[in-house]
Amino acid sequence: MVASRITGEIMLKRLLFAASLLAGLGISSAMAAPDGAQLYGRNCAACHGENGNGGIGVPLALPSFQAGISDDYLRKTIHLGRPGRVMPAFPALEDAEVDAIVRYVRSWNRGISATYSAERVTGDPAHGRKLFAQYCAACHGAEGEGSKGTGVTFSRPRDLPIMAPALNNPGFLSASTDAMIKATLMRGREGTPMVSFIKQGLKEKDIDDIVSHVRGFENHPLSQEVTTAKVDRPVIAMDSPYDLNTTVENVKRAVNNNNFFYGRVQTLEYGMTSPANENQKQVIVYFCNISLLNQALAIDPRVGMFLPCRISIVETNGKVQVMSVNPAVLSRLFNNSELLRMCDELSKNYTAIMEEATL
C-alpha cells in the first residue's frame, strides 16, 4: 500500500510538472488548437498561393470572392472538393482543422464574409435554361461543366484571375445555397469575369429562374465517366524475351515508330550515387511528343512533374521486365477529368510501345 501511494504521488508530481511546462509555453494541457496557417500551407498554398493570390486554384484572398461566400461554403468545399475538377476533397481533415483553415483564409480580409439562407429559390427552370445558354454557358459550359484547363502554363500566368467554375458538380451544389448563387448573379464579382446580371438588364425573377435551372443540375448530373477516373492497374508491366540491351534498343525503336522522339537512357540511380555504383541493369528510356506535351500542360501544368514520358527496363536474375506508371493514374491524382481522354490515349501509346518492344 505504501509503495503504491508513493508511486501515485510521483506520477502526480510528474503530471503537474509537465502541465507547468506546457503552461509556460502558452499551451494548455488540453490539445493545442490547430494552426490554420500551417494547415493552409500544407494543404492549400500549392494551388491557391502562399498569400491566397491564386495560381492553379482561385485567389481566395480576392475581396469580392470572400464577400460573396459564407464560412459554411468554405468548410464544405474543403471537405467535399470538386469531383473531377482540380480541387480535391480533404476528408481526412478534422472539423477543427477545417475551421482553422477557414479562419486563416478570412484573416486576409477581416470583417468581409457573408451568410445565406438555406431556403430554395423558386423559379422557372425552363426559362432559366434559356437564360443560362444566353448569359452563362460561354464561361461555365453548356451543361455547367466549367471552363477548360486551369489557365496556367509554365511560361505564363493565367489570362483571367478566376477560371469559370463547374456549376454542374456535386461538390459545388452541396456547398452552395440557392441564396448564394442568386447573390453572385445579382452582384457579380469584382476583379473577375463574373458580372452583375442585374446591371446586364435581367430582372430578379430572371435570376431566380437561372438559379432554379442550376439547382436542377442535381437531377441531371454529368455522366460518371466525366467526373471519375477508373484505373484498373497503376503500373503497366510486361516481360521481355530479350536481354537488357536488346530490349532497350527495341523500346527506342518502338518509341519512334509510335510518333514519339527518343530522348536518352539513364540508370534508375542516376544522380543518387556515384556513377561507378549505379546499377546498370536498371535503366529508364526517356521520350516525348511535343504536341502532346503542349496539350497536357494547357490542361494542367502539374503534369509537367511526370514528363517527359519514360519506360523503365529492369533485369533481375536474368529476367528482363519493361514497366511504366499507367498515365491514367494522373487524372485521379490531379482530380482533373479533362485529363481522362489524354491519359487514356497515353496509356494506349505506352502499351503499344511496350508490346512492340517485347514481341
Stockholm file with secondary structure:
# STOCKHOLM 1.0

chainA/1-359         MVASRITGEIMLKRLLFAASLLAGLGISSAMAAPDGAQLYGRNCAACHGENGNGGIGVPLALPSFQAGISDDYLRKTIHLGRPGRVMPAFPALEDAEVDAIVRYVRSWNRGISATYSAERVTGDPAHGRKLFAQYCAACHGAEGEGSKGTGVTFSRPRDLPIMAPALNNPGFLSASTDAMIKATLMRGREGTPMVSFIKQGLKEKDIDDIVSHVRGFENHPLSQEVTTAKVDRPVIAMDSPYDLNTTVENVKRAVNNNNFFYGRVQTLEYGMTSPANENQKQVIVYFCNISLLNQALAIDPRVGMFLPCRISIVETNGKVQVMSVNPAVLSRLFNNSELLRMCDELSKNYTAIMEEATL
#=GR chainA/1-359 SS CHHHHHHHHHHHHHHHHHHHHHHHTTCCSSCCCCCHHHHHHHHTHHHHCTTSCCSSSCCTTCHHHHHTCCHHHHHHHHHHCCTTSSCCCCTTSCHHHHHHHHHHHHGGGTTCCCCCCCCCCCCCHHHHHHHHHHHTHHHHCTTSCCCSSCSCCSSSCCSSSSCCCCSSCHHHHHHCCHHHHHHHHHHCCTTSSCCCTTTTTCCHHHHHHHHHHHHGGGGSCCCHHHHCCCCSCSEEEEEESSCHHHHHHHHHHHHHHTTCEEEEEEETTBTTBCGGGSCTTEEEEEEECHHHHHHHHHHCGGGGGGCSEEEEEEEETTEEEEEEECTHHHHHHHTCTTHHHHHHHHHHHHHHHHHHHHC
#=GC SS_cons         CHHHHHHHHHHHHHHHHHHHHHHHTTCCSSCCCCCHHHHHHHHTHHHHCTTSCCSSSCCTTCHHHHHTCCHHHHHHHHHHCCTTSSCCCCTTSCHHHHHHHHHHHHGGGTTCCCCCCCCCCCCCHHHHHHHHHHHTHHHHCTTSCCCSSCSCCSSSCCSSSSCCCCSSCHHHHHHCCHHHHHHHHHHCCTTSSCCCTTTTTCCHHHHHHHHHHHHGGGGSCCCHHHHCCCCSCSEEEEEESSCHHHHHHHHHHHHHHTTCEEEEEEETTBTTBCGGGSCTTEEEEEEECHHHHHHHHHHCGGGGGGCSEEEEEEEETTEEEEEEECTHHHHHHHTCTTHHHHHHHHHHHHHHHHHHHHC
//
